[in-house]
Amino acid sequence: MPETPSLSFVVICHNAEELVETALARLCTAIERAEWPQAEVVVVDDGSTDRTAEVVASFAARTDVRVRLHSQPNGGRLVASRNGVGHATGELVSFIGERVWMHPDALVNLRQLMAEHPEARVWNCHIDIPRDGNRQAQFWYVLTYLGWRRYLANPRLISFGTEDFDYYPKGTGGFVCPRDLLLDGYAGITSLYDDERNSSDDTALIRWIAERERIWMSPAYSAEYVARSTHRDFVRHARQRGTLLLDSYFSRGTRLHKPLIAYFVLSPLAVLAVLRRPRLLLALPAGLGVVAAVLRRLGVERRDVVGFSLFAPVFGAVFSVGLWRGLLDMARSRVWRRRSLTGGARDADDR
């Protein structure tokens, strides 16, 4: 078997005292079962106001795996992940959050996959979403299934590049990449927003990487995502996803660039139409019924269809707020940048 490169896991967490210990325990179990050489865990506490740092420090003192804690003021996931890579020492770096729990043999399987495919340097993690008794998890599962059905309808060993990038799952949960490539990627991407707390930490970066290396994934290298379960968390997360999606897909050439433009043109007209004729809202249940029938034909389980139908109206409204918030932030950022450039040019002329 070829020599296994050293690996650093960067764990990003914020107010995660209830989940982070289990996430770290599952990760360290996977590391120990794989006997991964020179593996380490770098935890970046992104400005938590609860006991996250204490929980991590306590766990680090009890495990045989090297666990280091770095605390920073709240700067968002992009800043936290970038700083985490800066602190990492491994040849490879992988990201997880407190809601991503590694399967016990995930890294055993990843070592085997890397040995069988030495040309594959970048790996995306297969993410399962346990959803028994959690309607929100059922909603997110269906949304994910619709977006990435090309893979999720038949999970298997695959690789993808820029030509089919938008049709396969990707995210920083379990994403594995050479450290030097990640550092180059951070230097090579820009956000639509000046406030990096609203910036996407995954899609733009992974798209940049896909332009240079094919991304591989297999259900053998897998983890599970622990979905939120409270309505408050659902609303906050849905709004955030809207803002992050704009940063990920509003650029030209992406799968959603034109649909997003159409949304921003048509959604105000739809709101005006509903305000003038509230009876139009009566069509919503019929529309959900059609969507449910389509989902069943696509093979989605009945329980998941129910969860999706219950949360879809709330998600649609809150996600829209996130999209418009992102558009306004993007506009303010562009105005600020233009003024800064104009001011800089004026100062140069004065000199």
C-alpha positions in Angstrom: 0.0 0.0 0.0 1.4 3.5 -0.9 2.5 5.7 2.0 -0.5 7.4 3.6 -0.2 11.2 3.8 -0.6 12.9 7.1 -4.1 14.3 7.7 -5.5 17.2 9.7 -9.2 17.5 10.5 -10.4 21.1 10.9 -13.5 21.2 13.1 -15.5 24.4 12.8 -17.9 25.1 15.7 -19.9 27.9 17.2 -22.0 27.5 20.3 -21.8 23.7 19.9 -21.4 22.5 23.5 -24.2 20.0 23.1 -22.9 18.3 20.0 -19.1 18.9 19.7 -18.0 16.2 22.1 -19.9 13.5 20.2 -18.6 14.8 16.9 -15.0 14.7 18.2 -15.5 11.2 19.8 -16.8 9.8 16.5 -14.0 11.4 14.5 -11.3 10.2 16.9 -12.8 6.6 16.8 -12.6 6.7 13.0 -9.0 8.0 13.1 -7.9 5.3 15.6 -9.6 2.5 13.7 -7.9 3.6 10.5 -4.5 3.9 12.3 -4.0 7.0 10.3 -0.4 8.2 10.7 0.2 11.7 12.1 -3.5 12.5 12.2 -4.5 15.5 14.2 -7.7 17.5 15.0 -7.7 21.3 14.9 -10.8 22.7 16.5 -11.6 26.3 15.6 -14.1 27.9 18.1 -15.7 30.7 16.1 -16.6 33.1 18.9 -18.8 30.7 20.9 -20.6 32.3 23.9 -21.4 28.9 25.6 -19.1 26.2 27.0 -17.8 24.9 23.6 -14.2 25.7 24.4 -14.4 24.0 27.8 -15.9 20.9 26.4 -13.3 20.7 23.7 -10.4 21.2 26.1 -11.8 18.5 28.4 -12.1 16.0 25.5 -8.6 16.8 24.3 -7.2 15.9 27.7 -8.9 12.4 27.6 -8.1 11.2 24.0 -5.0 9.7 22.5 -5.5 11.6 19.3 -3.8 15.0 19.1 -6.6 17.6 19.5 -5.7 21.3 19.4 -8.1 24.2 20.2 -7.9 27.6 18.5 -10.4 30.3 19.6 -11.2 33.4 17.5 -13.8 36.2 17.5 -16.9 35.3 15.5 -16.0 35.7 11.8 -18.1 33.1 10.0 -17.3 29.7 8.6 -15.2 31.0 5.7 -12.8 32.8 8.1 -12.8 30.0 10.6 -12.0 27.3 7.9 -9.3 29.4 6.4 -7.7 30.0 9.8 -8.0 26.3 10.6 -6.1 25.4 7.5 -3.5 27.9 8.5 -3.0 26.1 11.8 -3.1 22.6 10.3 0.1 20.7 9.7 -1.1 17.7 7.7 -0.4 17.2 4.0 -4.2 16.6 3.6 -6.9 18.7 5.3 -10.5 17.7 5.9 -13.3 19.8 7.4 -16.2 18.9 9.6 -18.6 20.7 11.8 -20.2 19.6 15.1 -23.2 18.2 13.1 -21.1 15.9 10.9 -20.4 12.6 12.7 -18.0 10.2 11.0 -19.0 6.6 10.5 -16.6 4.3 12.4 -14.9 2.8 9.4 -15.0 5.9 7.2 -11.3 6.5 7.3 -10.4 2.8 7.0 -12.3 2.9 3.8 -10.8 6.2 2.7 -7.3 4.8 3.1 -8.3 1.8 1.0 -9.8 4.1 -1.7 -6.8 6.3 -1.8 -4.5 3.2 -2.2 -6.7 1.9 -5.1 -6.9 5.3 -6.8 -3.6 7.0 -6.3 -4.6 9.6 -8.9 -7.4 10.8 -6.7 -6.2 13.5 -4.3 -9.5 15.3 -3.5 -12.4 13.5 -1.9 -15.9 14.6 -1.0 -17.6 12.7 1.8 -20.9 10.8 1.3 -23.3 12.3 3.9 -26.3 10.4 5.3 -29.1 12.3 7.0 -30.8 10.2 9.7 -34.4 11.3 9.7 -36.5 9.0 11.9 -38.9 11.2 13.9 -37.4 14.4 12.6 -39.6 16.2 10.1 -36.9 18.9 9.5 -34.4 16.2 8.6 -36.9 14.7 6.2 -37.3 18.1 4.5 -33.5 18.6 4.1 -33.1 15.1 2.9 -35.7 15.7 0.1 -34.2 19.0 -0.9 -30.7 17.4 -1.1 -32.1 14.5 -3.0 -33.7 16.8 -5.6 -30.5 18.8 -6.1 -28.1 15.9 -6.3 -30.3 13.0 -7.6 -27.7 12.1 -10.2 -25.6 10.6 -7.4 -28.0 10.1 -4.5 -30.4 7.9 -6.5 -27.5 5.5 -7.0 -24.6 6.1 -4.6 -21.4 4.7 -6.1 -17.7 5.6 -6.7 -17.7 8.6 -9.0 -15.6 11.6 -9.9 -16.6 14.9 -11.3 -15.1 18.1 -12.6 -16.3 21.5 -13.7 -18.4 20.2 -16.6 -20.8 18.5 -14.2 -19.9 20.2 -10.9 -23.4 21.5 -10.2 -25.0 18.1 -10.4 -23.2 16.3 -7.7 -23.1 16.7 -3.9 -20.3 18.9 -2.5 -19.6 20.6 0.8 -16.9 21.0 3.4 -18.4 18.3 5.6 -15.7 15.6 5.4 -14.1 17.2 2.3 -10.5 16.1 1.9 -7.9 18.0 -0.1 -4.2 18.7 -0.1 -3.4 21.6 2.2 -1.4 23.5 -0.4 -4.3 23.4 -2.9 -6.7 24.7 -0.2 -4.4 27.6 0.6 -4.1 28.5 -3.1 -7.9 28.2 -3.4 -8.5 30.7 -0.6 -6.2 33.1 -2.3 -8.0 32.5 -5.6 -11.6 33.0 -4.7 -13.6 36.2 -3.9 -17.0 36.6 -2.2 -19.9 38.7 -3.4 -20.0 40.2 0.2 -17.6 42.4 2.1 -18.8 40.9 5.4 -17.3 37.4 5.3 -19.7 36.2 7.9 -22.3 36.0 5.0 -19.8 34.3 2.6 -20.0 30.7 1.5 -17.3 28.6 2.9 -17.6 25.7 0.4 -19.1 25.9 -3.1 -16.8 28.7 -4.5 -13.7 27.1 -3.0 -14.6 23.6 -4.2 -15.5 24.9 -7.7 -12.0 26.5 -7.8 -10.5 23.2 -6.8 -12.6 21.3 -9.4 -11.1 23.4 -12.1 -7.7 21.9 -11.2 -8.4 18.4 -9.8 -11.3 16.0 -10.2 -13.3 15.4 -7.1 -14.0 11.8 -6.0 -16.6 10.4 -3.7 -17.9 7.0 -2.6 -20.5 5.8 -0.1 -17.7 3.9 1.5 -16.2 7.1 2.8 -19.2 8.5 4.7 -20.6 10.4 7.7 -24.0 11.4 9.0 -25.4 14.9 9.4 -27.4 15.6 12.5 -30.2 17.9 11.4 -31.6 20.7 13.5 -34.9 19.9 15.2 -36.3 23.2 16.6 -38.4 25.6 14.5 -36.2 28.6 15.6 -33.1 26.8 14.3 -34.9 25.8 11.1 -35.8 29.4 10.3 -32.3 30.8 11.1 -30.7 28.1 9.0 -33.1 28.5 6.0 -32.5 32.2 5.9 -28.7 31.7 6.1 -28.9 29.1 3.3 -30.5 31.7 1.0 -27.7 34.2 1.6 -25.0 31.6 1.1 -26.6 30.2 -2.0 -26.4 33.6 -3.7 -22.7 33.8 -2.9 -22.3 30.3 -4.4 -24.4 30.4 -7.5 -25.1 34.0 -8.6 -21.9 34.1 -10.7 -22.1 33.6 -14.5 -21.8 30.1 -15.8 -23.3 28.3 -12.7 -26.3 26.1 -12.9 -28.5 28.6 -10.9 -27.3 32.0 -12.3 -30.2 32.5 -14.8 -32.9 31.0 -12.5 -31.8 33.4 -9.7 -32.1 36.3 -12.1 -35.5 35.2 -13.0 -36.5 34.8 -9.4 -35.4 38.4 -8.5 -37.5 39.7 -11.5 -40.6 37.6 -11.0 -40.9 37.3 -7.2 -41.9 40.9 -6.6 -44.6 40.5 -9.3 -45.8 37.4 -7.5 -46.1 39.2 -4.2 -48.0 42.1 -5.8 -50.4 39.6 -7.5 -51.1 37.9 -4.1 -51.6 41.2 -2.4 -54.2 42.2 -5.0 -55.8 38.7 -5.1 -55.2 36.8 -1.9 -57.3 33.9 -3.2 -54.2 32.9 -5.2 -52.9 31.5 -2.0 -55.6 28.8 -2.2 -53.5 27.3 -5.1 -50.7 26.5 -2.6 -52.1 23.2 -1.3 -52.8 22.0 -4.8 -49.2 22.9 -5.8 -47.8 21.0 -2.9 -50.0 18.0 -3.9 -48.5 18.0 -7.3 -45.0 18.2 -5.9 -45.7 15.4 -3.5 -46.9 13.2 -6.4 -43.8 14.0 -8.4 -41.6 13.1 -5.4 -43.3 9.8 -4.9 -42.7 9.0 -8.6 -39.0 9.8 -8.1 -38.8 7.2 -5.4 -38.9 9.4 -2.3 -40.4 7.7 0.8 -43.9 8.8 2.0 -42.6 9.9 5.4 -40.0 12.2 3.7 -42.7 13.6 1.4 -44.8 14.5 4.4 -41.9 16.2 6.1 -41.0 18.1 3.0 -44.6 19.3 2.4 -44.9 20.5 6.0 -41.8 22.7 5.9 -41.7 23.7 2.2 -44.0 26.8 2.6 -42.0 28.1 5.7 -38.7 27.4 3.9 -39.8 29.1 0.7 -40.7 32.3 2.6 -37.6 32.4 4.9 -35.2 31.3 2.1 -36.5 34.2 0.0 -35.7 36.6 2.8 -32.1 35.2 2.8 -31.8 35.7 -1.0 -33.0 39.3 -0.9 -30.8 40.0 2.1 -27.9 38.6 0.1 -28.8 40.7 -3.0 -28.9 43.9 -0.8 -25.5 43.0 0.8 -24.0 42.3 -2.6 -25.2 45.7 -3.9 -23.9 47.5 -0.8 -20.5 45.7 -1.2 -20.2 46.7 -4.9 -21.1 50.3 -4.1 -18.5 50.4 -1.4 -15.8 48.8 -3.6 -16.6 51.3 -6.4 -16.4 54.2 -4.0 -13.1 52.9 -2.6 -11.7 52.5 -6.1 -12.9 56.0 -7.1 -11.5 57.5 -3.9 -8.2 55.8 -4.4 -7.9 57.0 -8.0 -8.8 60.6 -6.9 -6.2 60.5 -4.2 -3.6 59.3 -6.8 -4.6 62.2 -9.1 -4.3 64.7 -6.2 -0.7 63.5 -5.6 
